[in-house]
């Protein structure tokens, strides 16, 4: 089991190992998208890049960056991830809408 702490919202979610970060956030009523992203997000397919999150702690408990993330996040810090492409395998702390 993995605990996901959403720092800005001061909330925690519990997920099975291998759970998708975007889905767990949405299942727990957390908003990942800024205003424009709410209207233009791709629904979790990694095409739009609007579900960017900042990993505060626990990077070692996440799946490696996908090729899609490499393209979309090439000018972003290494601790930025696309929530839709990220699988959680242990405790992690996340900042939404960095």
Number of C-alpha atoms within 10 A of each C-alpha: 13 17 17 22 20 20 15 11 12 8 11 16 13 15 18 14 16 16 18 20 23 22 16 19 20 11 11 12 9 15 15 20 17 15 9 9 14 14 9 12 17 15 13 17 11 19 13 15 22 24 26 25 23 21 20 15 14 16 21 12 16 21 14 13 17 14 11 15 21 14 11 18 18 11 9 12 9 13 14 21 27 24 26 24 22 21 20 25 22 20 19 20 17 25 19 21 14 13
